């Protein structure tokens, strides 16, 4: 495979640096994909509105996968091709478990996010989602809104301690970053969304490359012809990777793509 038909990239821990921003160099290299005839796809846990903005900023035109597979939408115009919702009972249980452990739950819909307490993880989401939360009691949100993602935040030490309990008691709950656990709709992950998107675009998975770093990325990366992990990736991603590159804070994805495709 000399040149892929599609390149899919995770954001945090992959194309974004340690400041959670995408550097000018990485933006410039990614922006070369579309003119080169390669479809670029953002595959991220970030919210739909942020994901579309990121895709536009790096010149990607293919539909983007957001909220860890719960939403697929077109960067320009926002047409939603796929939306899957969290079961209200699962959301209520996750919020209850988080509160019991002193963690910080929040809930996302396709166009907003909600929190009813403060904390360091809520502050970080303010940055990642580029807007403050809507302040409503989460139990009320579950009763009135279609939730696409559950976030449970806290200090890394707290999440290390309560992680096994969260994973055992909340369906689909996985660690995504040092400060977060998260869950989406039952049986829907980035993998199912990627399979749907590849079929829609009529692209053979063998003709696609993927770049990721967290356990949430193992499923969809394993579908593709080349799975590339950053050196900071979780052990599960490193285990399934065909290629391991440098650290996400050092523009490793840009370096790799430039060497493989544009040198």
C-alpha positions as CSV (number, residue, x, y, z in Angstrom):
1,X,0.0,0.0,0.0
2,X,1.9,3.0,-1.3
3,X,-0.7,5.7,-0.4
4,X,-3.8,5.3,1.7
5,X,-7.3,6.4,0.5
6,X,-8.1,7.6,4.0
7,X,-6.3,8.8,7.0
8,X,-8.1,9.0,10.4
9,X,-6.7,10.8,13.4
10,X,-7.6,11.0,17.0
11,X,-7.2,14.5,18.6
12,X,-6.1,14.5,22.3
13,X,-2.9,12.6,22.8
14,X,-2.4,12.2,19.1
15,X,-2.6,15.3,16.8
16,X,-3.1,17.8,19.7
17,X,-0.1,18.7,21.9
18,X,0.2,18.6,25.6
19,X,-1.7,21.9,25.7
20,X,-4.6,20.2,23.9
21,X,-4.0,22.5,20.9
22,X,-3.1,21.5,17.3
23,X,0.2,23.2,16.3
24,X,0.6,25.2,13.2
25,X,3.0,22.6,11.8
26,X,0.6,19.7,12.3
27,X,-2.3,21.8,10.8
28,X,-0.2,22.5,7.8
29,X,0.8,18.9,7.1
30,X,-2.8,17.6,7.7
31,X,-4.1,20.3,5.3
32,X,-2.1,18.6,2.5
33,X,-4.1,15.4,2.6
34,X,-7.2,16.6,0.7
35,X,-5.3,18.2,-2.2
36,X,-3.3,14.9,-2.4
37,X,-6.5,13.0,-2.9
38,X,-6.6,11.4,0.6
39,X,-9.7,11.7,2.7
40,X,-9.0,13.0,6.2
41,X,-11.3,12.0,9.1
42,X,-11.2,13.3,12.7
43,X,-12.1,10.5,15.1
44,X,-12.3,11.9,18.6
45,X,-14.1,11.9,22.0
46,X,-14.6,15.7,21.7
47,X,-18.0,17.1,21.2
48,X,-19.7,17.4,17.8
49,X,-19.4,21.1,17.5
50,X,-15.8,21.2,18.4
51,X,-15.0,18.3,16.1
52,X,-16.5,19.9,13.1
53,X,-14.5,23.1,13.8
54,X,-11.2,21.1,14.1
55,X,-11.9,19.2,10.9
56,X,-12.5,22.5,9.0
57,X,-9.4,24.1,10.5
58,X,-7.2,21.3,9.0
59,X,-8.9,21.1,5.7
60,X,-10.8,17.8,6.2
61,X,-14.0,17.5,4.3
62,X,-15.0,13.9,5.0
63,X,-17.6,13.3,7.8
64,X,-16.1,13.5,11.3
65,X,-16.6,11.1,14.1
66,X,-17.2,12.7,17.5
67,X,-18.3,11.8,21.1
68,X,-16.4,8.5,20.7
69,X,-18.6,7.3,17.9
70,X,-22.0,8.5,19.0
71,X,-22.1,11.2,16.3
72,X,-21.0,11.4,12.7
73,X,-21.4,14.8,11.0
74,X,-20.3,16.7,7.9
75,X,-17.8,19.5,8.8
76,X,-19.3,22.0,6.5
77,X,-23.0,22.5,7.3
78,X,-23.2,20.0,10.2
79,X,-25.5,17.4,8.5
80,X,-25.6,14.5,10.9
81,X,-25.3,11.1,9.3
82,X,-25.4,9.0,12.5
83,X,-26.5,9.8,16.0
84,X,-26.7,7.2,18.8
85,X,-28.0,8.0,22.3
86,X,-27.2,6.7,25.8
87,X,-29.9,4.7,27.6
88,X,-31.3,7.0,30.3
89,X,-31.0,4.3,32.9
90,X,-27.3,3.8,32.1
91,X,-26.8,7.6,32.3
92,X,-28.6,7.8,35.7
93,X,-26.6,4.9,37.1
94,X,-23.3,6.4,35.9
95,X,-24.1,9.8,37.5
96,X,-25.1,8.0,40.8
97,X,-21.8,6.0,40.9
98,X,-19.7,9.1,40.1
99,X,-21.4,11.1,42.9
100,X,-20.9,8.2,45.4
101,X,-17.2,8.2,44.7
102,X,-16.7,12.0,44.9
103,X,-16.0,12.3,41.1
104,X,-17.3,14.9,38.8
105,X,-19.9,13.8,36.3
106,X,-21.1,15.7,33.2
107,X,-23.4,14.9,30.3
108,X,-23.2,15.8,26.6
109,X,-25.9,16.1,23.9
110,X,-25.1,16.9,20.2
111,X,-25.2,20.6,20.8
112,X,-24.4,21.3,24.5
113,X,-22.8,19.9,27.6
114,X,-24.2,19.9,31.2
115,X,-22.7,20.0,34.7
116,X,-24.1,20.7,38.1
117,X,-20.9,21.0,40.1
118,X,-17.4,22.5,39.8
119,X,-14.0,20.8,39.8
120,X,-10.7,20.5,37.9
121,X,-12.1,18.2,35.3
122,X,-15.0,20.6,34.6
123,X,-12.4,23.4,34.1
124,X,-10.5,21.2,31.6
125,X,-13.7,20.5,29.7
126,X,-14.3,24.2,29.5
127,X,-11.1,24.3,27.5
128,X,-11.6,21.2,25.4
129,X,-15.2,22.0,24.5
130,X,-14.5,25.7,24.0
131,X,-17.5,26.8,26.0
132,X,-18.8,26.6,29.6
133,X,-21.4,24.0,30.6
134,X,-25.1,24.6,30.9
135,X,-25.9,24.4,34.6
136,X,-28.7,22.0,35.2
137,X,-29.2,19.2,37.6
138,X,-28.0,16.1,35.7
139,X,-30.9,14.0,36.7
140,X,-33.1,16.6,35.0
141,X,-31.0,16.5,31.9
142,X,-31.4,12.7,31.7
143,X,-35.1,13.1,31.9
144,X,-35.5,15.7,29.2
145,X,-32.5,15.5,26.8
146,X,-31.0,12.9,24.4
147,X,-27.6,12.2,25.9
148,X,-24.7,11.0,23.7
149,X,-21.9,10.8,26.2
150,X,-21.2,10.5,29.9
151,X,-18.0,12.0,31.4
152,X,-16.7,11.2,34.8
153,X,-13.8,13.4,35.9
154,X,-11.5,13.8,38.8
155,X,-7.8,13.8,39.8
156,X,-5.7,11.0,38.2
157,X,-5.2,9.6,41.7
158,X,-8.9,9.5,42.4
159,X,-9.7,7.8,39.0
160,X,-6.9,5.3,39.6
161,X,-8.6,4.4,42.8
162,X,-12.2,4.2,41.7
163,X,-11.5,3.0,38.1
164,X,-12.2,-0.7,38.7
165,X,-15.5,0.1,40.4
166,X,-16.6,2.4,37.5
167,X,-15.7,-0.1,34.9
168,X,-17.5,-2.9,36.7
169,X,-20.7,-1.0,37.4
170,X,-21.2,1.3,34.4
171,X,-21.6,-0.3,30.9
172,X,-18.9,0.7,28.5
173,X,-17.0,2.9,30.9
174,X,-13.3,3.3,29.9
175,X,-10.4,5.5,30.8
176,X,-9.8,8.1,28.1
177,X,-7.4,10.6,29.7
178,X,-5.6,10.8,33.0
179,X,-8.5,13.0,34.3
180,X,-11.5,11.2,32.7
181,X,-13.5,8.1,32.4
182,X,-16.3,8.1,29.8
183,X,-19.0,6.0,28.3
184,X,-21.3,6.4,25.3
185,X,-24.3,4.5,24.0
186,X,-24.3,0.7,24.7
187,X,-22.5,-1.3,22.0
188,X,-21.4,1.9,20.1
189,X,-17.8,3.0,20.0
190,X,-15.5,4.6,17.5
191,X,-15.1,1.2,15.9
192,X,-18.8,0.9,14.9
193,X,-18.8,4.5,13.7
194,X,-15.6,3.9,11.6
195,X,-17.0,0.8,10.0
196,X,-20.2,2.7,9.0
197,X,-18.2,5.6,7.6
198,X,-15.8,3.4,5.6
199,X,-18.8,1.6,4.1
200,X,-20.5,4.9,3.3
201,X,-17.4,6.2,1.6
202,X,-16.9,2.9,-0.2
203,X,-13.3,2.7,1.1
204,X,-11.7,-0.7,1.9
205,X,-10.5,-0.6,5.5
206,X,-7.2,-2.1,4.2
207,X,-6.7,1.2,2.3
208,X,-6.9,3.4,5.5
209,X,-4.4,4.5,8.1
210,X,-5.3,5.5,11.6
211,X,-3.5,7.4,14.4
212,X,-4.5,7.1,18.1
213,X,-3.3,6.8,21.7
214,X,-6.0,5.7,24.1
215,X,-7.8,2.4,24.9
216,X,-10.9,3.9,23.1
217,X,-8.9,3.8,19.9
218,X,-7.9,0.1,19.9
219,X,-11.1,-1.1,18.3
220,X,-11.2,1.3,15.3
221,X,-7.5,1.2,14.7
222,X,-7.6,-2.6,14.5
223,X,-10.0,-2.3,11.5
224,X,-7.5,-0.4,9.3
225,X,-4.7,-1.4,7.1
226,X,-2.1,0.5,9.2
227,X,-2.6,1.3,12.9
228,X,-0.1,4.0,14.1
229,X,0.3,4.8,17.9
230,X,2.1,7.7,19.4
231,X,4.8,6.8,21.9
232,X,2.6,8.2,24.7
233,X,-0.2,5.7,23.9
234,X,-1.8,3.4,26.4
235,X,-0.4,-0.1,26.5
236,X,-3.4,-1.6,24.6
237,X,-2.8,0.7,21.7
238,X,0.9,0.0,21.6
239,X,0.1,-3.7,21.6
240,X,-2.0,-3.5,18.4
241,X,-0.1,-0.9,16.5
242,X,1.7,-1.6,13.3
243,X,3.9,1.4,13.8
244,X,4.9,3.4,16.9
245,X,5.9,7.0,16.3
246,X,7.1,9.8,18.6
247,X,5.3,11.8,21.3
248,X,2.2,13.7,20.6
249,X,3.7,16.8,22.1
250,X,6.5,16.8,19.4
251,X,4.3,16.9,16.2
252,X,4.9,13.2,15.7
253,X,2.0,12.6,13.4
254,X,3.1,15.5,11.2
255,X,6.6,14.2,11.0
256,X,5.4,10.7,10.1
257,X,3.0,11.8,7.4
258,X,5.5,14.2,5.9
259,X,8.1,11.4,5.7
260,X,5.7,8.7,4.4
261,X,3.7,10.8,2.0
262,X,5.2,14.1,1.2
263,X,9.0,13.7,1.2
